[in-house]
Amino acid sequence: MASNDTRPSISVAPDDPDALAVGVWPAGSHRDADGRLVIGGVDATRLAEQFGTPLYVVDESVVRERAARIRAAFERAAAEVGTGVAVYYAGKAFLSGAMVRWMRGEGLSVDVCSGGELAVALAAGAEPGALGFHGNNKSVAEIERAVEVGVGTIVIDSEIEIERVADAAVRAGRIQRVRLRVNSGVHASTHDFLATSHEDQKFGLPLDRAVELGERIRSHASLEFVGLHCHIGSQIFDASGFAESAERLLAAHAELSRTAPVPELNLGGGFGIAYTEADDPDPIEQIADRIVGRVAETCARLGVPVPKLAFEPGRWIVGPAGVTLYTVGTVKPVPIEGGERRYVSVDGGMSDNARTALYGAAYTARVASRRSDAPSALSRVVGKHCESGDIVVDRVLLPADTAPGDLLAVAATGAYCWSLASNYNHVPRPAVVAVRDARARVIVRGETIDDLLARDAGLEASADADRTEGAPA
């Protein structure tokens, strides 16, 4: 994954390693008169002093604004072709009680994909009917719970789930709304691990079986078939793949419509964001217009009404709103072919951001506690874990005077960082702090060493054994 290529992966002017690229950092972020990074009106240095590092910071206003923007984009595009739209926030990107309330406050439904995510959404006050439930291996217990509480739609991902959901609905005395996930065969232009609609992978069912399986769903009186679902991948910058996938799905949709109405079509999510200055995703309004336009054109050609559409953005909403703060521990110059690379070690790493290690994700970073007049130096931001692949930012230009004690900020970490966090090397997971209008509050408490020890039942057993061995005969 790591490369010895000395070229930076982002286009930053060599004389300005302090610049905050628009579209990469949370909207409204800036440096104050002393050069300190300000997010949501709060000085990052103050956040680090109050809450410690590593620290996930999420700008609530940016999250809400992006949720409202994507909803408006698709609602406007849908209205122009005479249909409606439902936008689900994909909770896997980042889920907490506060996030659920923000999304519901902006009129979005919430997509969950496990019993734990369902529990969080319900505990946060989300109406069950506003939830969708995904997953390629939903347990019987998870299905029964979803049906029992009245989840709005369950996405059927395999043949066996048809019977499982139908049986659960019968036992609950309910008619359960379901979608059928199929693979359109459209391969998203993204990393192989992020492309989810090609044939050889765990999600969904073959498109050529959509009609057969849709009719099988309809044969169950306890199920209401509302339409097909497809998700072509993640971190996609334009509408072409979505439009092609929609056209393929609509052929099966039209055939199913000949025997009974099919009211909806869910085209999933996967809209990309800018992690570095090199990333240039199309505006979401343009993407919405092109997807919905292709749907309308295809429906007209097939002679079927335009269905209500559904989309499931996650990363697009929360990713750009997040920043992770670290404290620099060591700086080590390392000679490489053609020059030198500075290894900047921070107090977190792959336990709080696994994406770089998982699939070579690119990020950008800035010194957040001061401004620097030093020239740029090619750097690699690495963590504290016992892995050579523990890389947070593979290649970035940082001030040559970056030193221990500096506060370092990594942009666009709102999605899939906290969600994928682990306790590797027994490192506690960081807190998540929301900022808005110059105020900060914890929305997910950070872990402590005591939390890790409390879960280790073997420590309790060892203490009991020691007391037993030391007891008098």
C-alpha positions as CSV (number, residue, x, y, z in Angstrom):
1,M,0.0,0.0,0.0
2,A,2.7,2.5,0.9
3,S,4.7,3.9,-1.9
4,N,8.2,5.3,-2.2
5,D,7.0,7.8,-4.8
6,T,8.1,11.2,-3.5
7,R,5.4,13.1,-5.3
8,P,2.7,14.4,-3.0
9,S,-0.8,13.0,-3.6
10,I,-2.4,16.4,-3.4
11,S,-1.8,19.7,-5.2
12,V,-0.7,22.1,-2.5
13,A,1.4,25.1,-3.3
14,P,4.8,24.3,-1.8
15,D,5.0,27.7,-0.2
16,D,1.7,27.4,1.7
17,P,1.4,24.2,3.7
18,D,-1.1,26.1,6.0
19,A,-3.8,26.4,3.3
20,L,-7.2,24.9,4.0
21,A,-8.7,23.7,0.7
22,V,-12.3,24.6,0.2
23,G,-14.4,21.5,-0.2
24,V,-12.0,19.4,1.8
25,W,-12.2,21.1,5.2
26,P,-15.6,21.7,6.9
27,A,-17.3,24.8,5.4
28,G,-16.5,27.8,7.5
29,S,-13.2,26.4,8.9
30,H,-10.4,28.9,9.0
31,R,-7.3,30.0,10.8
32,D,-7.6,32.8,13.5
33,A,-5.2,35.7,13.9
34,D,-2.7,33.4,15.6
35,G,-2.9,30.7,12.9
36,R,-4.9,28.3,14.9
37,L,-7.5,26.1,13.2
38,V,-11.1,27.1,14.0
39,I,-13.9,24.6,13.4
40,G,-17.6,25.5,14.0
41,G,-16.4,28.6,15.7
42,V,-14.2,26.7,18.2
43,D,-10.4,26.9,18.4
44,A,-9.0,23.4,17.8
45,T,-6.3,24.0,20.4
46,R,-9.0,24.6,23.0
47,L,-10.8,21.4,21.9
48,A,-7.5,19.4,22.4
49,E,-6.9,21.0,25.8
50,Q,-10.4,20.3,27.0
51,F,-11.1,16.8,25.5
52,G,-7.6,15.5,24.8
53,T,-6.3,13.8,21.6
54,P,-6.9,11.9,19.5
55,L,-10.3,13.5,19.1
56,Y,-13.0,13.3,16.5
57,V,-14.6,16.7,15.8
58,V,-17.9,17.0,13.9
59,D,-19.4,20.3,12.8
60,E,-23.1,20.0,13.4
61,S,-24.0,22.9,11.2
62,V,-22.1,21.4,8.2
63,V,-23.8,18.0,8.7
64,R,-27.3,19.6,8.8
65,E,-26.6,21.9,5.9
66,R,-25.4,19.0,3.7
67,A,-28.3,16.8,4.7
68,A,-30.7,19.6,3.8
69,R,-28.9,20.2,0.5
70,I,-28.9,16.6,-0.7
71,R,-32.5,16.2,0.2
72,A,-33.5,19.4,-1.6
73,A,-31.4,18.4,-4.7
74,F,-33.2,15.1,-5.1
75,E,-36.7,16.4,-4.2
76,R,-36.4,19.2,-6.8
77,A,-35.2,16.8,-9.5
78,A,-37.9,14.3,-8.7
79,A,-40.6,16.9,-8.6
80,E,-39.6,18.0,-12.1
81,V,-40.5,14.5,-13.5
82,G,-43.6,14.2,-11.4
83,T,-42.5,11.9,-8.6
84,G,-41.4,11.9,-5.1
85,V,-38.2,10.9,-3.3
86,A,-37.1,9.5,0.1
87,V,-33.6,10.2,1.3
88,Y,-32.2,7.8,3.9
89,Y,-29.1,8.6,5.9
90,A,-26.8,5.6,5.8
91,G,-26.0,5.1,9.4
92,K,-23.0,2.9,8.8
93,A,-21.0,6.1,8.0
94,F,-21.3,7.4,11.5
95,L,-24.2,6.7,13.9
96,S,-25.0,8.1,17.3
97,G,-28.0,9.4,19.1
98,A,-27.2,13.0,18.2
99,M,-26.7,12.0,14.5
100,V,-30.1,10.3,14.3
101,R,-31.8,13.4,15.8
102,W,-30.0,15.7,13.3
103,M,-31.1,13.6,10.4
104,R,-34.7,13.3,11.5
105,G,-34.7,17.1,12.1
106,E,-33.6,17.6,8.5
107,G,-36.4,15.3,7.2
108,L,-34.2,12.3,6.3
109,S,-35.0,8.7,7.1
110,V,-32.3,6.5,8.5
111,D,-30.8,3.3,7.1
112,V,-29.4,0.7,9.6
113,C,-27.7,-2.6,8.9
114,S,-27.5,-4.4,12.3
115,G,-29.4,-4.9,15.5
116,G,-27.1,-2.5,17.2
117,E,-27.7,0.3,14.7
118,L,-31.4,-0.3,15.0
119,A,-31.2,0.0,18.8
120,V,-29.4,3.3,18.5
121,A,-31.9,4.7,16.1
122,L,-34.8,3.7,18.2
123,A,-33.2,4.9,21.5
124,A,-32.6,8.3,19.8
125,G,-36.4,8.6,19.1
126,A,-36.5,7.7,15.4
127,E,-39.9,6.6,14.4
128,P,-39.6,2.9,13.3
129,G,-41.5,3.7,10.0
130,A,-38.7,6.1,9.1
131,L,-36.1,3.3,9.2
132,G,-34.7,1.0,6.5
133,F,-32.9,-2.2,7.5
134,H,-30.1,-3.6,5.3
135,G,-27.7,-6.4,5.7
136,N,-26.5,-9.5,3.9
137,N,-26.7,-11.8,6.9
138,K,-29.5,-10.4,9.2
139,S,-30.1,-12.9,12.0
140,V,-33.5,-14.3,12.6
141,A,-33.5,-12.3,15.9
142,E,-32.7,-9.1,14.1
143,I,-35.4,-9.7,11.5
144,E,-37.9,-10.5,14.3
145,R,-37.0,-7.3,16.2
146,A,-37.3,-5.2,13.0
147,V,-40.7,-6.5,12.2
148,E,-41.9,-6.3,15.8
149,V,-41.0,-2.6,16.2
150,G,-42.5,-1.7,12.7
151,V,-39.4,-0.9,10.7
152,G,-40.5,0.9,7.5
153,T,-38.7,-1.3,5.0
154,I,-36.5,-4.4,5.2
155,V,-34.1,-4.9,2.3
156,I,-34.1,-8.6,1.3
157,D,-30.6,-9.6,0.4
158,S,-30.9,-13.4,-0.2
159,E,-33.5,-16.0,-1.1
160,I,-33.6,-17.4,2.4
161,E,-34.5,-14.0,3.8
162,I,-37.8,-14.0,1.9
163,E,-39.1,-16.8,4.0
164,R,-37.5,-15.5,7.2
165,V,-39.1,-12.1,6.9
166,A,-42.4,-13.5,5.8
167,D,-42.5,-15.9,8.8
168,A,-41.5,-13.2,11.2
169,A,-44.3,-11.0,9.8
170,V,-46.9,-13.8,10.2
171,R,-45.9,-14.3,13.8
172,A,-46.1,-10.6,14.5
173,G,-49.4,-10.3,12.7
174,R,-48.0,-7.6,10.4
175,I,-47.6,-6.9,6.7
176,Q,-44.0,-6.0,6.3
177,R,-42.8,-3.7,3.5
178,V,-39.7,-5.1,1.7
179,R,-37.3,-4.2,-1.1
180,L,-35.3,-6.8,-3.1
181,R,-31.6,-6.0,-3.4
182,V,-30.2,-6.9,-6.8
183,N,-26.8,-6.5,-8.6
184,S,-27.1,-4.5,-11.8
185,G,-23.6,-5.5,-13.0
186,V,-22.5,-1.9,-13.1
187,H,-19.0,-1.6,-11.7
188,A,-18.3,1.6,-9.9
189,S,-15.1,3.4,-10.7
190,T,-13.7,2.9,-7.2
191,H,-11.6,0.5,-5.1
192,D,-12.6,-3.1,-5.5
193,F,-13.5,-3.3,-1.8
194,L,-15.9,-0.4,-2.3
195,A,-17.6,-1.6,-5.5
196,T,-20.7,-3.5,-4.4
197,S,-22.8,-4.2,-7.5
198,H,-20.6,-6.6,-9.5
199,E,-21.6,-10.2,-9.5
200,D,-18.9,-11.9,-7.5
201,Q,-19.5,-10.4,-4.0
202,K,-21.6,-11.0,-1.0
203,F,-24.4,-8.4,-1.4
204,G,-27.7,-8.8,-3.3
205,L,-29.0,-11.2,-6.0
206,P,-28.5,-11.5,-9.7
207,L,-30.6,-9.0,-11.7
208,D,-31.8,-11.7,-14.1
209,R,-33.7,-13.3,-11.1
210,A,-35.3,-10.0,-10.0
211,V,-38.7,-10.8,-11.6
212,E,-38.8,-14.4,-10.3
213,L,-37.9,-13.4,-6.8
214,G,-40.1,-10.3,-6.8
215,E,-43.1,-12.6,-7.6
216,R,-42.1,-15.0,-4.9
217,I,-42.2,-12.1,-2.4
218,R,-45.6,-11.2,-3.7
219,S,-46.8,-14.8,-3.1
220,H,-46.5,-14.1,0.7
221,A,-49.6,-12.4,2.1
222,S,-47.4,-11.1,5.0
223,L,-45.1,-9.2,2.7
224,E,-45.6,-6.0,0.6
225,F,-43.1,-5.8,-2.3
226,V,-42.4,-2.1,-2.8
227,G,-39.5,-2.3,-5.3
228,L,-36.0,-3.1,-6.2
229,H,-32.8,-1.9,-4.6
230,C,-29.3,-1.6,-5.9
231,H,-26.0,-0.1,-4.5
232,I,-23.2,0.2,-7.0
233,G,-20.4,1.2,-4.7
234,S,-18.9,4.1,-2.8
235,Q,-16.9,7.3,-3.3
236,I,-18.3,7.8,-6.8
237,F,-17.8,11.3,-8.3
238,D,-20.4,11.5,-11.1
239,A,-23.8,10.2,-12.2
240,S,-22.9,7.9,-15.0
241,G,-22.8,4.6,-13.1
242,F,-26.0,5.4,-11.2
243,A,-27.8,6.3,-14.4
244,E,-26.7,3.1,-16.1
245,S,-27.6,1.0,-13.1
246,A,-31.1,2.6,-12.9
247,E,-31.7,1.9,-16.6
248,R,-30.9,-1.8,-16.1
249,L,-33.0,-2.1,-13.0
250,L,-36.0,-0.4,-14.7
251,A,-36.2,-3.2,-17.3
252,A,-37.0,-5.7,-14.4
253,H,-39.1,-3.0,-12.7
254,A,-41.2,-2.7,-15.8
255,E,-41.7,-6.4,-16.1
256,L,-42.8,-6.7,-12.5
257,S,-45.1,-3.7,-13.1
258,R,-47.1,-5.7,-15.6
259,T,-48.6,-7.9,-12.9
260,A,-48.9,-5.4,-10.0
261,P,-47.8,-1.9,-9.2
262,V,-44.1,-1.4,-8.1
263,P,-44.2,2.0,-6.3
264,E,-40.6,2.6,-5.6
265,L,-37.0,2.2,-6.9
266,N,-34.1,2.5,-4.5
267,L,-30.8,3.4,-6.2
268,G,-28.6,3.4,-3.0
269,G,-25.9,5.8,-2.2
270,G,-22.1,6.1,-2.6
271,F,-21.8,9.7,-3.6
272,G,-18.1,10.8,-3.3
273,I,-16.5,13.6,-1.4
274,A,-13.1,15.5,-1.7
275,Y,-10.5,14.0,0.7
276,T,-7.7,16.0,-1.0
277,E,-7.4,18.9,-3.4
278,A,-7.0,16.3,-6.2
279,D,-10.6,15.1,-5.7
280,D,-13.2,16.8,-7.8
281,P,-16.7,15.3,-7.4
282,D,-19.6,16.7,-9.4
283,P,-22.0,18.9,-7.5
284,I,-24.8,16.8,-5.9
285,E,-27.4,18.9,-7.8
286,Q,-25.9,17.9,-11.1
287,I,-25.8,14.3,-10.0
288,A,-29.4,14.3,-8.9
289,D,-30.6,15.9,-12.2
290,R,-28.7,13.3,-14.3
291,I,-29.8,10.3,-12.3
292,V,-33.5,11.3,-12.1
293,G,-33.5,12.4,-15.8
294,R,-32.3,9.0,-16.9
295,V,-34.9,7.3,-14.8
296,A,-37.6,9.5,-16.4
297,E,-36.4,8.9,-19.9
298,T,-36.2,5.1,-19.4
299,C,-39.6,4.9,-17.8
300,A,-41.1,6.8,-20.8
301,R,-39.4,4.4,-23.2
302,L,-40.7,1.4,-21.2
303,G,-44.2,2.8,-20.8
304,V,-44.3,2.7,-17.0
305,P,-44.9,5.5,-14.5
306,V,-41.9,7.1,-12.9
307,P,-41.6,5.4,-9.4
308,K,-40.9,7.1,-6.2
309,L,-37.2,7.1,-5.8
310,A,-35.0,6.5,-2.8
311,F,-31.4,7.2,-2.1
312,E,-29.0,6.4,0.8
313,P,-26.2,9.0,1.2
314,G,-23.9,8.7,4.3
315,R,-20.4,9.7,3.6
316,W,-21.5,12.7,1.5
317,I,-23.4,14.1,4.5
318,V,-21.0,13.5,7.4
319,G,-17.6,13.0,5.8
320,P,-16.7,16.6,5.1
321,A,-18.0,17.7,8.5
322,G,-15.4,15.7,10.4
323,V,-11.9,16.5,11.5
324,T,-9.6,14.3,13.6
325,L,-7.1,16.1,16.0
326,Y,-3.9,14.5,17.0
327,T,-0.8,15.5,18.9
328,V,2.6,15.0,17.3
329,G,4.9,12.7,19.3
330,T,8.0,12.3,17.1
331,V,9.3,13.5,13.8
332,K,11.8,11.3,12.0
333,P,13.6,12.1,8.7
334,V,14.0,9.0,6.5
335,P,16.1,8.9,3.4
336,I,14.3,7.5,0.3
337,E,15.3,7.2,-3.3
338,G,15.4,10.7,-4.7
339,G,15.2,12.6,-1.4
340,E,13.9,12.4,2.1
341,R,10.5,11.8,3.8
342,R,9.6,13.0,7.2
343,Y,7.7,10.5,9.3
344,V,5.4,12.5,11.6
345,S,4.1,10.2,14.4
346,V,0.8,11.0,16.2
347,D,-1.0,9.7,19.2
348,G,-3.6,7.8,17.3
349,G,-3.5,5.8,14.0
350,M,-5.1,2.8,12.4
351,S,-7.3,2.2,15.5
352,D,-9.1,5.5,14.9
353,N,-8.8,5.6,11.1
354,A,-8.5,2.2,9.4
355,R,-9.3,3.4,5.9
356,T,-5.7,4.1,4.8
357,A,-4.6,0.6,5.9
358,L,-7.7,-1.1,4.5
359,Y,-7.6,0.3,1.0
360,G,-5.1,3.1,0.6
361,A,-7.5,5.9,1.3
362,A,-6.0,9.4,0.8
363,Y,-6.3,12.2,3.3
364,T,-4.7,15.6,3.9
365,A,-3.4,17.1,7.1
366,R,-2.4,20.5,8.5
367,V,-0.7,21.7,11.6
368,A,-3.6,23.1,13.5
369,S,-2.0,24.9,16.5
370,R,0.0,27.6,14.7
371,R,0.9,29.1,11.4
372,S,4.3,28.4,9.9
373,D,6.6,30.3,7.6
374,A,8.8,27.2,7.0
375,P,9.0,25.6,3.6
376,S,7.0,22.5,2.7
377,A,8.4,19.1,3.4
378,L,7.1,15.8,2.0
379,S,5.7,13.9,5.1
380,R,3.9,10.8,6.0
381,V,1.6,10.9,9.0
382,V,1.8,7.6,10.9
383,G,0.2,6.3,14.1
384,K,1.6,4.7,17.3
385,H,0.6,1.1,16.5
386,C,2.9,-1.9,16.1
387,E,2.3,-2.1,12.3
388,S,4.4,-0.7,9.5
389,G,1.1,-0.2,7.6
390,D,-0.2,2.1,10.4
391,I,-0.4,5.1,8.1
392,V,-2.9,7.9,8.6
393,V,-1.9,10.2,5.7
394,D,0.4,8.5,3.1
395,R,1.8,11.6,1.4
396,V,1.3,15.2,2.4
397,L,3.2,18.5,2.4
398,L,3.6,19.8,6.0
399,P,5.8,22.6,7.3
400,A,9.4,21.5,7.6
401,D,9.4,22.7,11.2
402,T,6.5,20.4,12.3
403,A,7.7,19.2,15.7
404,P,6.6,17.2,18.8
405,G,3.8,18.8,20.6
406,D,2.2,20.4,17.5
407,L,-1.5,19.8,17.0
408,L,-2.2,18.0,13.7
409,A,-5.6,18.0,12.0
410,V,-6.7,15.5,9.4
411,A,-9.7,16.6,7.3
412,A,-12.8,14.7,6.0
413,T,-12.8,12.1,8.7
414,G,-16.5,12.3,9.6
415,A,-17.4,9.0,7.8
416,Y,-16.1,5.5,8.5
417,C,-13.4,6.5,11.0
418,W,-15.3,6.3,14.3
419,S,-17.5,3.5,12.8
420,L,-14.4,1.4,12.0
421,A,-12.5,2.3,15.1
422,S,-10.9,-0.5,17.2
423,N,-8.9,-1.1,20.3
424,Y,-5.9,-2.5,18.5
425,N,-2.9,-2.5,20.9
426,H,-5.4,-1.8,23.6
427,V,-5.7,1.8,22.6
428,P,-9.0,3.4,23.8
429,R,-11.3,4.8,21.1
430,P,-11.5,8.6,21.1
431,A,-14.4,10.8,22.0
432,V,-16.6,12.5,19.4
433,V,-17.3,16.2,20.0
434,A,-19.8,18.2,18.1
435,V,-19.1,21.9,17.5
436,R,-21.6,24.5,16.5
437,D,-21.9,28.3,16.9
438,A,-18.6,28.4,18.9
439,R,-19.8,25.8,21.4
440,A,-18.6,22.2,21.8
441,R,-20.2,19.2,23.4
442,V,-19.4,15.5,23.7
443,I,-21.8,13.3,21.7
444,V,-19.9,10.0,22.1
445,R,-17.8,9.6,25.2
446,G,-14.2,8.4,24.7
447,E,-12.9,5.2,26.2
448,T,-10.4,5.0,29.0
449,I,-7.9,2.3,30.0
450,D,-10.3,1.5,32.9
451,D,-13.0,0.8,30.3
452,L,-10.8,-1.7,28.5
453,L,-9.8,-3.4,31.8
454,A,-13.4,-3.6,32.9
455,R,-14.3,-5.8,29.9
456,D,-11.5,-8.3,30.5
457,A,-13.2,-11.1,32.4
458,G,-9.9,-12.9,32.7
459,L,-8.6,-10.3,35.0
460,E,-11.5,-10.9,37.4
461,A,-11.0,-14.6,37.1
462,S,-7.3,-14.2,37.9
463,A,-8.0,-12.1,40.9
464,D,-10.5,-14.7,42.2
465,A,-7.9,-17.4,41.7
466,D,-5.2,-15.4,43.5
467,R,-7.6,-15.0,46.5
468,T,-8.4,-18.7,46.5
469,E,-4.8,-19.7,46.3
470,G,-3.9,-17.4,49.1
471,A,-6.7,-18.5,51.5
472,P,-5.7,-20.5,54.6
473,A,-6.3,-24.3,54.4
